[in-house]
Each structure stands twice: as structure tokens, then as C-alpha cells.
Amino acid sequence: MEKTKYDYEIGEIDQYLFGKGEHLELYRKLGAHTVYEGDEPTGVYFAVWAPHAASVSVVGEFNEWDPSRHEMLRVGPVGIYTAFIPEARPGQLYKFYVRAQSGLGKYKADPFASMAERRPGTASRIALGKNFDWGDQKWMNARPKFNHREEPVSIYECHIGSWKRHPGRPDEGFYSYREFAKYAVEYMEELHYTHIELMGILEHPFDGSWGYQVTGYFAPTSRYGSPEDFAYMVDYFHQHNIGVILDWVPAHFPKDEHGLASFDGTPTFEYSDPLKMEQLDWDTRIFDFGKAEVRGFLIASALNWIEYYHVDGLRVDAVAAMLYLDYGKRDGQWRANDEGGNVSKEAVSFLQKLNKTILSRNPGALMIAEESTTWPGVTWPPHDGGLGFNLKWNMGWMHDFLEYMKLDPYFRRNAHNMMTFASSYAYTENFVLVLSHDEVVHMKGSMYGKMPGERTEKIDNLMAGYAFMTAHPGKKLLFMGQDFGQIREWSEERELDWYLMAENDHARLNRFVSELLKLYRTCPAFYDQDSVGEGLQWINADDGYRSIYSFVRHSKDLKDNVLVVINFTPVDRSDYRVGLPCGAKLKLILDSSDPRFAAEGAETAPDKKKIYHTEKSECDNQPYSFAYPLPAYGVAFFEYKKEDIEPEIEEVKKKKRKTLLQRPRNERSD
């Protein structure tokens, strides 16, 4: 449907809603909007918020960047300026010339722009503004029914600019959004991921920030193409049944001259209080979460990605930096709240409103918190005192897991509880187990580099570690390159070392991860009771001397059950026996010594049975057990269905198992 300039004009209702922070589709009004008659553009309507400016002009390629040519009209009391320019056309660059009350003028990029100039340029660009022809109706119709608690979620964290590059091209060889979609889907389908999480999509000036210092909260970065190209990518992922999550950064923004900082000559988007304005660790400005217009700006940005671009979720960066007034600060560098504490009540209120708004309008979407402290109730609903997120990154699990995995196997016996501790709090929140980009940069070494031993042993360690992660309660996230054993630390300046896939050790790891994620998606025991204690039962959590872990994951009503056994030492346990709480027939569904996953030159083990039967023989304080030859760094998953449980122990299925871990709060719901 055609839109005239009158459709974009800012009316009294727009001003009222904006002033209250309730204009949820702000991106449809502010910014630059091309007006069409038929297929022909007839000009562009511009609107921007600059409440304390003395004047604002639009400058660009259509007026030779002359501030005197197109001065904007201030409409209403909230400080919005507008202008319709018939000469302006899609594709042209523009900025706002904002003159402060002091008389000083600055050229500012459009905070509401849907497209930007490719860096190092800093101008905004007029977008086509036409609706994308979406083809993902089937996905979008199904999205409201998605229940993150009872569905598998395995996330591939990815940075487009360093995933793959075209060699020898003058444009740095970046894959376009369209190219990336095609090749990433092929790879992700082979590996059985359910979602992709993209870093650095919101427009940002500095590659080295990885996209975490944002200047364009409504614009997909121009490094990889246009807004239409970005929409094509999301659409393509959806048509191949892959969800899309974006990193989103509402905690802070950079001080770049063309950006949001002191936008109208005064603190506009940031706090005016010097003790609340600065995020000292990152030399950035902090959004003023107490200002209605700023809250509305951020919530509209989130809705822009989820509703306009069909994105399925946002991973909210640096939530702890929002929650704590003293985050990264020493005494004298921060201001306490009205009760003398260090909690930002304004940030808490903003996050609750953000999540409530997003999830009430978009059932099935995901709001994920990167929250690195023990703040209680991150994934509890706001009416129960929580922040209202669906999921929280489990940073505690990540730290313990990595510290354990880095140990020489001989010393792991003294740190056995590092791998079991997370199960004691696994149901206090809805967690994502993460091995993210943050763990493979800044001299931390790659996942491969953290492992003890030589190459083959490093790969064996990774296989055991990833198996433990896959079977442990919680959703999953791996950063790109970790699933084939990238050797070098990640750098945004180069592509991954894909040539490693030609080497057997790295190829077998990749095949093993593919099999893990395939089983994760096809065995309900691994995901449909992720948020409740009934989903996990330890068989032996205390076998520290041998560094072996054994536990069962249960699906609802015991319909699907998987016994997990993992050996974290290079010692063969040919006489290994494992207990089970019931008599059952078990099927071996994953064996790390399978020839598909075996190291080059490794001795071929005799064929193992695929079916095992328990005996009435106590082991691991369980009444039943069976023998299984567990190899060095051995991983074995055994599946048994409800019908495979022997009938004489039917009562085991009916009574509440006392051995289960902490249950969640009964009233907890999204």
C-alpha cells in the first residue's frame, strides 16, 4: 500500500506516546522514510528527537551538505523535528546538523536510521523503505507455539565477518548476508543446530568492538549488505527451520562524535549525572533508564528486530552492568540509589518492562540475559519479582567446566565436584550452557588450546567435554570454530581455519559434535524436562578417583531415558560396571570409540554390543547394573524407553524419586 508524507507526519498521539515511552513502533515514524507514488519515490520524510537543540537541519547528498538548505520544523513539546525533502532519494547519504543552545553545531548520524554508510564513513543512508516479500509464513505461524523449556535449543554463535571470507578481494572479502545465509545453513544443517546467534549486526563503527559499541540501533550493519539483504538472510534461515538470535546492547553506547553521545548538545540518551553517565571499563556512556523517551527508544529498537525483521530472539549483553550502579567502579565513582544501595532500580524496571512488552506481543520469542552475577530471578516473571527473561547464560557452569577441562587428567580427581556443582542450582533459573566468543579471545586461547596433551588427546578431551555439556541440563551454545577444534584464538580480522577440517582429528571432532546435536534434538530426555529436577538423576556423582561421571536424563513420564557415562582420563576401564535404578533393556546410541570418531591409527576395538540388559546386581548404590568396557576418554550414551523398563519394577516409575535434585519453584512461569 502506498504511503504519503502525511502517513509519516508526527501527530499529537505520536508525541504523547513518545513522551510516555509507549510508542512501540517508533521506527515507523522517526528516521528517514521514503515516500512513493506507485513505484516512484517522490521524496523523503525525516524526523528526529533533539529536545534541547536550538535548531536542526537535514544535510546530505541531495543538498551538498549545506545546513542552511533544509532546516527542520520543531513539532510539539517533546522535541521532535521533522522535514519533508522532495529532492531526497533512496541510497543517498545524510546526517542531521544539530545546533546546541551554545551555538555549537555538530553533524550527527540518525539515531533511528534503518541503514548506514559503510565504515569508515559515518553518515546514515536513506533506505528503500519497501516491505520485504517474506516467505517464512510457516515459521512465523508456528513461533507462538514454541516453548523454550520443553524444546531443544542448540545455538551456533557466529560473527559473519570472520566466519568465512573471499580471498583477495578489495572489500575485505566479507560474505554478504545472502551468501552467508546459503553457506551457513548448509553447515548448520549438517551439525544439527537449532538456532544461530549473530554478533555485530546492529550498526557499529569499530570492527574491534565486535558490534558491542553500537551507533545504529535500528540498522543492520552495512558491512554485509542492505536491510533487504538482511531480511533475506533471516527469511532464508526460517525457511530452513533455523531460528535467528541477535546480540543486542542496551547497557551503553560509544562516545563517537557522530553518534548518540550529547546528541543535542546536552545528555540526551545518557544520564546527566556525572556519577551515572560513564561506563568506565569501556569508556562509554550509559543509557538513562529513568527517561521515558530513552526507554521507548530501546524497546522500539528491540521490537524493530523481532517484529519488523522477524528475528526470533535477543541476547541482551552486559545485563550486570545495567543492574549495578557500581559496576566497574571504585568508591567515589558511583552514586547510590535512594536506599543507599548499589542496585539501579531504573534499570530493573526497564528490563522488566522490556521483557514483558516483547514477550506479550511476541509469544515464542526468546529474551536471553548475559548476566554474570548471582542476581536472583533473572528468568522469573516480573510479577514474581523477576526480570522476565526466558533464559540466562550460565557463566558459573562455564567457569567451572573450563577450569576442570584445562587440568591434566591426573589432577582432575581433586576437582571432581567442579563438574557436578552446577546441577545443584540448575533449576533456579532457565539456563543456557555457553562456550562463547568471550572464552577464546584476549590471550585465553582457543577451546582446543585449553585442553591438555598433544593433538589427538586434545580432541579426545573436547569430545568428552562436549558430550558432558550436551547431556547436562540447560540449552546449549557453541561459538563458531569450537565444533571442529579451531587451533588459533578467534580474531575478527580473519576467517576461521577451515583447512583444519581436512585433518582427521578435527574432522572426527566435527562428526562427533554433529552426532551429539542430532541426538540432543531427537531424544526428548535431553530437553523436555530441562527446567525441572525430574529431568536428571545422578547414578554416580562421586567417582572422583576414576574421574567418571554417570547420570540419567529422563523425559516426561519416563517415556525416553538416556544413561550417560563419560570417562575424563586416558585410562581404559575394560571392567567398568554402571548402576541403574531399574531393570531395563538399553540401546547404545553413542560410542566415542566408533570408527567414525576414532583417531587415525588407533587400534580397532572389537565390535561392541548395541543392546545391553541390566542384572539384579547392586552397583553405584543402585539395585541394577550392567558391564560395559569404557575406553580412555570414553563417552557412551544408552537409551531406554518406557516400554524397555522391566515390569516388575513398575513402582519405580510411579513414586517420587528421593534422589532427584532440587526442584524449581512450583509457581514459576513466564
C-alpha positions in Angstrom: 0.0 0.0 0.0 1.3 3.4 -1.0 2.2 5.9 1.8 2.2 9.6 1.5 4.2 12.0 3.6 1.1 12.5 5.7 1.4 8.9 6.9 4.8 9.6 8.4 3.9 13.0 10.0 4.2 13.2 13.8 0.8 13.8 15.3 -0.3 14.6 18.8 -0.8 10.9 19.6 2.7 10.1 18.4 4.1 12.9 20.6 2.1 11.8 23.6 3.1 8.1 23.3 6.7 9.0 22.7 6.8 11.3 25.7 5.4 8.4 27.9 7.9 5.9 26.4 5.0 3.9 24.9 5.4 4.5 21.2 6.3 0.8 20.5 6.6 1.2 16.7 8.7 4.4 16.8 10.8 3.1 13.9 7.9 3.6 11.6 7.8 7.3 12.4 11.2 8.6 13.3 14.2 8.3 11.0 14.1 8.7 7.2 11.1 7.3 5.3 10.9 7.3 1.5 7.5 8.3 0.1 6.3 6.7 -3.1 3.7 7.3 -5.8 3.4 3.8 -7.4 7.0 2.6 -7.7 8.5 6.1 -8.0 10.0 7.8 -4.9 8.7 11.4 -4.5 10.8 12.4 -1.6 11.8 11.5 2.0 10.2 12.4 5.3 12.8 13.0 8.1 12.1 13.1 11.8 14.5 13.1 14.8 14.4 13.8 18.5 16.6 16.6 19.8 14.7 18.2 22.8 17.3 20.8 23.8 18.6 21.8 20.4 18.5 25.4 19.2 17.8 24.1 15.6 18.2 21.0 13.5 18.8 20.7 9.7 19.0 17.8 7.4 22.2 17.7 5.3 23.1 15.2 2.7 24.0 14.4 -0.9 20.7 16.0 -2.0 21.7 19.5 -0.8 25.5 19.4 -0.9 25.6 19.0 2.9 24.5 22.6 3.4 22.8 23.2 6.8 21.0 26.3 5.5 19.0 24.5 2.8 16.7 22.2 4.8 16.1 23.4 8.4 13.6 21.2 10.2 10.4 22.2 12.0 10.1 21.5 15.7 6.7 19.9 16.3 5.1 19.8 19.8 6.7 19.9 23.2 8.7 16.7 23.3 11.4 18.0 21.0 10.8 16.1 17.7 12.0 17.9 14.5 10.6 17.0 11.0 11.2 17.8 7.4 9.9 16.5 4.0 12.5 16.9 1.2 11.3 16.1 -2.3 14.8 16.0 -3.7 16.0 13.2 -1.5 16.1 9.7 -2.8 16.8 6.2 -1.6 20.5 5.3 -1.4 21.7 8.9 -0.6 23.7 9.7 2.4 22.5 12.2 5.1 23.1 13.5 8.6 21.4 15.9 10.9 23.2 19.2 11.7 22.3 19.8 15.3 23.0 23.2 16.7 23.1 23.4 20.5 21.9 26.2 22.7 25.5 27.3 23.0 25.6 27.8 19.2 28.0 24.9 18.6 26.8 22.7 15.7 27.6 19.1 15.1 26.9 16.6 12.3 25.1 13.6 13.8 24.0 10.3 12.2 20.4 9.5 12.5 19.7 7.5 15.7 16.6 6.0 14.0 18.2 5.3 10.6 17.4 1.9 9.1 20.6 2.0 7.0 24.1 3.4 7.4 27.1 4.2 5.3 29.8 1.5 5.3 32.5 2.3 7.7 34.8 4.2 8.0 32.1 6.6 6.7 29.7 7.7 9.5 26.6 9.0 7.6 23.2 7.5 7.6 21.7 6.2 4.3 18.2 6.5 3.0 16.7 3.1 2.7 14.3 1.9 0.0 11.6 1.6 2.7 9.5 -1.0 0.8 8.1 -4.1 2.6 10.2 -7.2 2.1 8.5 -10.1 0.4 8.7 -12.6 3.2 8.4 -16.3 2.6 8.6 -17.6 6.2 4.9 -17.7 7.0 5.1 -21.3 8.1 7.8 -20.5 10.6 6.2 -17.3 11.9 2.8 -19.1 12.3 4.5 -21.8 14.4 6.6 -19.4 16.5 3.9 -18.5 19.1 3.7 -22.2 20.0 7.4 -22.5 20.7 8.1 -23.4 24.4 11.7 -22.9 25.2 11.5 -25.0 28.4 10.4 -28.1 26.6 12.1 -27.8 23.2 15.7 -28.3 22.1 17.8 -25.2 21.7 21.3 -25.6 20.4 22.8 -22.2 19.4 25.6 -21.6 16.9 27.2 -18.2 17.9 28.7 -16.6 14.9 30.4 -13.5 13.6 29.7 -13.1 9.9 32.8 -11.1 9.1 35.2 -13.7 10.4 33.3 -16.9 9.6 34.5 -17.1 6.0 35.9 -14.6 3.6 36.6 -14.4 -0.1 40.4 -14.2 -0.5 42.0 -11.4 -2.4 39.0 -9.0 -2.7 39.5 -5.3 -2.1 36.3 -5.2 0.0 37.9 -7.3 2.7 36.2 -10.4 1.3 33.2 -10.3 3.6 30.4 -12.7 2.8 27.2 -10.8 2.1 24.1 -11.5 4.1 22.7 -13.5 1.2 25.9 -15.5 0.7 26.3 -16.2 4.4 22.7 -17.4 4.6 23.3 -20.1 2.0 26.6 -21.5 3.3 25.8 -21.1 7.0 22.5 -23.0 6.5 24.3 -25.9 4.8 26.8 -26.1 7.6 24.3 -25.8 10.4 22.0 -28.5 8.9 25.0 -30.9 8.9 25.7 -30.1 12.5 22.0 -30.1 13.6 22.0 -26.7 15.3 18.5 -25.2 16.0 19.4 -21.5 16.2 22.1 -19.1 15.1 23.2 -16.2 17.3 24.7 -13.4 15.3 27.3 -11.0 16.8 27.7 -7.4 15.5 24.6 -6.9 13.4 23.5 -3.6 14.8 25.5 -0.9 13.1 28.8 0.0 14.8 31.8 2.0 13.7 34.7 -0.1 15.0 35.3 -3.7 14.0 37.3 -4.4 17.1 34.3 -3.8 19.3 32.7 -6.9 17.7 29.5 -4.9 17.5 29.2 -4.2 21.2 29.6 -0.4 20.8 26.5 0.4 18.8 25.7 3.6 16.9 22.7 2.4 14.9 20.1 0.6 17.0 17.6 0.2 14.1 20.1 -0.6 11.2 21.7 -3.9 10.3 25.4 -3.2 9.6 26.1 -2.2 6.0 29.3 -4.3 6.1 27.4 -7.3 4.6 24.6 -5.6 2.6 21.3 -3.7 2.7 18.3 -4.0 5.1 16.7 -6.1 2.3 19.7 -8.4 2.2 19.5 -8.8 6.0 15.8 -9.6 5.8 16.5 -12.2 3.0 19.0 -13.9 5.4 16.5 -14.1 8.2 13.9 -15.4 5.8 16.3 -18.0 4.4 17.2 -19.3 7.9 13.5 -19.6 8.7 12.7 -21.4 5.5 15.3 -24.0 6.6 13.9 -24.2 10.2 16.7 -22.4 11.9 15.9 -19.6 14.4 17.8 -16.3 14.4 19.0 -14.6 17.6 20.8 -11.2 17.6 23.2 -9.7 20.2 21.6 -6.5 21.4 23.3 -3.9 23.6 21.1 -1.6 25.7 23.6 -1.1 28.5 25.8 1.5 27.0 26.9 3.3 23.7 30.2 4.8 22.4 31.2 8.4 22.5 31.9 8.7 18.8 31.3 12.3 17.6 28.6 11.3 15.1 26.7 9.0 17.5 24.3 9.3 20.4 26.6 11.0 22.9 25.4 14.5 23.8 23.2 14.3 20.8 21.6 17.8 21.0 24.4 19.4 22.9 23.2 18.0 26.2 23.0 14.5 27.7 20.0 13.3 25.6 20.2 9.5 25.6 22.6 9.2 28.6 22.4 10.2 32.2 23.3 13.8 33.0 24.6 12.9 36.5 28.5 12.5 36.0 28.5 9.6 38.5 25.9 7.7 36.5 26.8 8.8 33.0 30.0 6.8 32.3 30.7 3.1 32.0 34.4 3.4 33.0 35.5 -0.1 32.0 34.6 0.5 28.4 34.8 4.3 28.2 31.2 4.5 27.0 28.0 6.3 28.0 25.2 4.7 30.0 21.6 5.0 28.8 19.3 6.9 31.1 16.9 4.2 32.0 14.8 6.7 34.0 13.9 8.8 31.0 10.7 7.7 29.3 11.9 8.6 25.8 15.1 6.6 26.2 13.2 3.5 27.4 10.8 3.9 24.5 13.8 4.2 22.1 15.3 0.9 23.3 12.1 -1.0 23.4 11.2 0.1 19.9 14.7 -1.0 18.8 14.0 -4.5 20.2 10.6 -4.6 18.6 12.1 -3.5 15.3 14.3 -6.6 15.1 11.7 -9.1 16.4 8.6 -7.8 14.6 9.8 -5.9 11.5 12.8 -8.2 10.8 11.2 -11.4 12.2 14.2 -12.1 14.4 13.4 -14.8 17.0 15.3 -13.6 20.0 17.7 -11.1 21.5 20.7 -11.9 23.7 20.9 -8.9 25.9 24.5 -8.0 26.5 26.0 -6.9 29.8 22.9 -7.1 32.0 25.1 -6.9 35.1 26.5 -3.6 34.0 22.9 -2.3 33.9 21.8 -3.7 37.2 24.6 -2.5 39.4 25.4 1.2 39.8 28.9 0.4 40.9 29.7 -2.0 38.1 33.4 -1.5 37.2 33.7 1.5 39.5 35.5 2.3 42.8 34.3 4.2 45.8 33.6 7.8 44.8 32.9 6.9 41.2 29.3 6.0 41.6 26.1 7.3 43.2 24.0 5.1 45.5 20.2 4.7 45.0 17.7 6.3 47.3 18.1 3.5 49.8 21.9 3.7 49.8 22.4 0.5 47.8 24.1 -0.3 44.5 21.1 -1.6 42.6 19.8 0.5 39.7 16.1 0.5 40.3 15.6 2.2 37.0 17.4 -0.5 35.0 15.4 -3.2 36.9 12.2 -1.5 36.0 13.3 -1.1 32.4 14.3 -4.7 31.9 11.0 -5.9 33.4 9.0 -3.7 31.1 11.2 -4.6 28.1 10.7 -8.4 28.6 7.0 -8.0 29.4 6.4 -5.9 26.3 8.4 -8.1 23.9 7.1 -11.5 25.1 3.4 -10.4 25.5 3.4 -9.1 21.9 5.6 -12.0 20.5 4.9 -15.3 22.2 7.6 -17.8 21.3 10.3 -15.2 21.0 13.4 -15.5 23.2 14.9 -12.9 25.6 18.3 -14.1 26.8 20.3 -12.4 29.5 24.1 -12.4 29.6 24.1 -11.8 33.4 27.4 -12.7 35.1 26.4 -12.5 38.8 24.1 -14.3 41.1 21.2 -11.9 40.7 18.1 -13.8 41.8 15.2 -14.3 39.5 16.6 -13.3 36.1 14.2 -15.7 34.4 11.4 -15.4 36.8 8.4 -13.3 35.7 8.2 -9.7 36.8 5.0 -10.2 38.8 7.1 -12.6 40.9 9.9 -10.2 41.4 12.0 -11.4 38.5 13.4 -9.6 35.4 11.3 -11.6 33.0 13.9 -13.1 30.7 13.3 -16.6 29.1 16.9 -17.8 29.5 20.1 -16.8 31.3 23.7 -17.6 30.3 25.2 -19.9 32.9 28.5 -18.2 33.5 29.2 -20.2 36.6 28.9 -23.5 34.8 31.1 -22.2 32.0 33.9 -21.2 34.5 33.8 -24.5 36.4 33.7 -26.5 33.2 36.7 -24.7 31.7 38.8 -24.9 34.8 38.2 -28.6 35.1 38.8 -29.3 31.4 42.1 -27.4 31.5 43.5 -29.7 34.2 45.9 -32.5 33.5 43.7 -35.7 33.8 45.8 -36.8 36.7 44.7 -33.8 38.8 41.0 -33.9 37.8 40.3 -36.3 40.7 40.9 -33.4 43.1 38.4 -31.2 41.2 35.6 -33.7 40.6 32.9 -31.5 42.1 33.5 -28.7 39.6 31.5 -30.7 37.1 28.7 -31.7 39.4 28.2 -28.4 41.3 26.1 -26.7 38.6 23.4 -29.5 38.9 22.7 -28.2 42.4 21.4 -24.9 41.1 20.4 -26.0 37.5 16.7 -25.3 38.2 16.9 -22.0 40.0 16.9 -20.3 36.5 16.3 -21.3 32.9 19.9 -21.6 31.8 21.9 -21.7 28.6 25.3 -23.6 28.9 27.7 -21.3 27.0 31.1 -21.7 25.5 31.1 -18.3 23.8 33.4 -16.0 21.9 34.5 -14.4 25.2 36.3 -17.6 26.2 38.5 -17.7 23.1 40.0 -14.2 22.9 42.4 -11.9 24.7 45.1 -14.5 25.3 42.6 -17.0 26.8 43.4 -19.5 24.0 41.0 -21.5 21.8 39.0 -24.3 23.3 41.4 -26.7 21.6 44.4 -24.8 23.1 42.9 -25.1 26.6 43.0 -28.9 26.5 45.9 -30.9 28.0 48.1 -33.2 25.9 49.0 -33.4 22.2 46.6 -33.0 19.3 44.8 -36.4 19.5 44.4 -36.1 23.2 43.2 -32.6 23.0 40.5 -33.7 20.5 39.5 -36.6 22.8 39.2 -34.2 25.7 36.9 -31.9 23.7 34.8 -34.8 22.6 34.3 -35.8 26.3 33.7 -32.2 27.3 31.1 -31.5 24.6 29.3 -34.8 25.4 29.0 -33.7 29.1 27.7 -30.3 28.0 25.2 -31.8 25.7 23.8 -34.2 28.3 23.8 -31.7 31.2 20.5 -29.8 31.9 20.4 -26.5 30.0 20.2 -25.2 26.5 23.5 -25.2 24.5 25.7 -22.6 22.8 29.0 -23.1 21.0 31.0 -20.4 19.3 32.0 -20.9 15.7 35.1 -23.0 15.3 34.8 -24.8 18.5 32.9 -27.7 16.8 35.9 -28.6 14.7 38.7 -27.6 17.1 39.9 -24.2 15.8 43.5 -24.0 17.0 44.2 -20.3 16.9 42.4 -17.8 19.1 39.5 -16.1 17.4 40.1 -12.8 15.7 37.6 -10.6 13.9 40.3 -9.8 11.3 40.4 -13.2 9.7 38.3 -16.2 8.8 38.2 -19.4 10.8 40.9 -22.0 10.0 38.6 -24.2 7.8 41.6 -26.0 6.4 41.7 -28.0 9.6 38.6 -29.9 8.5 40.9 -31.8 6.1 42.8 -33.3 9.1 41.3 -36.4 10.7 41.4 -35.3 14.3 39.4 -32.1 13.5 37.1 -33.8 11.1 36.2 -36.6 13.6 35.5 -34.0 16.3 33.2 -32.2 13.9 31.4 -35.5 13.1 31.1 -36.2 16.8 29.6 -32.8 17.6 27.1 -33.4 14.7 26.1 -36.7 16.2 25.8 -35.1 19.7 23.5 -32.4 18.5 21.5 -34.9 16.4 20.9 -37.0 19.5 20.1 -33.8 21.5 17.4 -32.9 19.1 15.9 -36.4 18.7 16.0 -37.6 22.4 13.3 -35.8 24.4 15.2 -36.9 27.6 17.8 -34.2 26.9 15.4 -31.3 26.7 11.8 -31.6 27.7 12.5 -31.5 31.4 15.4 -29.1 31.2 13.8 -26.8 33.8 12.7 -29.3 36.4 14.6 -31.6 38.7 12.9 -34.7 37.5 14.9 -34.5 34.3 18.2 -35.5 35.9 19.2 -38.4 38.2 22.8 -39.0 39.2 24.0 -42.6 39.1 27.4 -41.8 40.4 28.4 -38.2 41.0 31.3 -39.1 43.3 33.7 -41.3 41.3 36.4 -38.7 41.6 39.3 -41.3 41.8 38.5 -42.5 38.3 37.1 -39.2 37.0 34.0 -40.9 35.6 30.5 -39.3 35.6 27.3 -41.3 35.2 23.8 -40.0 35.2 20.4 -40.5 33.6 18.3 -37.9 31.8 14.6 -38.5 31.9 11.9 -37.2 29.6 8.3 -36.7 30.8 6.7 -39.7 32.3 9.9 -41.7 31.7 8.9 -42.2 28.1 12.5 -41.6 27.0 15.6 -42.1 29.1 19.3 -41.8 28.4 22.1 -43.1 30.6 25.3 -41.0 30.2 28.7 -42.3 31.0 31.9 -40.2 30.5 35.5 -41.0 31.3 37.7 -37.9 31.7 41.0 -39.8 31.9 43.2 -41.6 29.3 42.8 -44.8 31.3 40.8 -47.8 29.8 38.2 -49.2 32.2 37.5 -52.6 30.5 35.9 -53.9 33.6 33.6 -50.9 34.2 30.2 -51.6 35.6 27.5 -48.9 35.9 24.3 -49.0 38.1 20.7 -48.2 37.1 17.7 -47.6 39.3 15.6 -50.1 37.4 15.9 -53.2 35.3 15.9 -52.4 31.6 17.0 -53.2 28.1 19.4 -50.4 26.9 20.5 -49.5 23.4 23.9 -48.0 22.9 23.2 -44.9 20.8 26.6 -43.0 21.1 30.0 -44.6 21.4 33.1 -42.3 21.1 35.2 -45.3 20.1 33.0 -45.8 17.0 35.3 -45.9 13.9 33.6 -42.6 12.7 35.1 -40.8 15.7 38.3 -42.8 16.2 41.8 -41.2 15.9 43.9 -42.0 12.9 45.9 -45.1 13.5 44.0 -46.1 16.6 43.6 -49.8 17.2 40.2 -51.1 16.1 38.3 -52.2 19.2 36.2 -55.3 19.0 32.7 -54.7 18.0 30.6 -53.7 21.0 27.1 -54.9 21.6 24.3 -52.5 20.7 21.9 -53.9 23.3 22.6 -54.3 27.0 20.5 -55.9 29.7 20.8 -55.0 33.4 21.3 -57.6 36.1 19.9 -57.7 39.6 23.3 -56.7 40.9 23.9 -53.6 43.1 26.4 -51.0 41.8 26.7 -47.3 42.4 24.1 -47.6 45.2 21.6 -48.7 42.5 19.8 -52.1 42.6 20.6 -53.0 39.0 23.7 -52.8 36.8 25.5 -54.0 33.7 29.1 -54.2 32.5 30.5 -52.0 29.7 34.1 -51.7 28.5 34.7 -48.0 28.9 37.7 -46.8 26.9 40.1 -43.9 27.6 38.2 -40.6 27.3 35.2 -42.9 26.6 31.7 -41.5 26.0 28.7 -43.8 26.0 25.0 -42.9 25.8 22.5 -45.7 26.4 18.8 -45.1 25.6 15.9 -47.0 27.1 12.2 -46.3 26.5 9.4 -46.6 28.9 8.5 -49.9 27.4 12.1 -51.2 27.9 11.8 -50.9 31.7 11.1 -54.3 33.2 7.6 -54.6 34.5 8.5 -55.9 38.0 9.8 -52.5 39.0 6.8 -50.6 37.7 6.5 -48.9 41.1 9.8 -47.1 40.5 8.1 -45.1 37.8 5.2 -44.1 40.0 6.9 -42.9 43.2 8.8 -39.7 43.5 12.5 -40.5 43.4 14.2 -39.2 46.5 17.5 -39.0 44.8 16.4 -36.2 42.4 17.9 -32.8 42.8 16.4 -29.6 43.8 13.0 -28.8 42.3 12.1 -25.5 40.9 9.6 -23.1 42.4 6.2 -24.5 41.6 4.6 -21.2 40.7 7.4 -20.1 38.3 6.2 -19.4 34.8 6.9 -16.9 32.0 
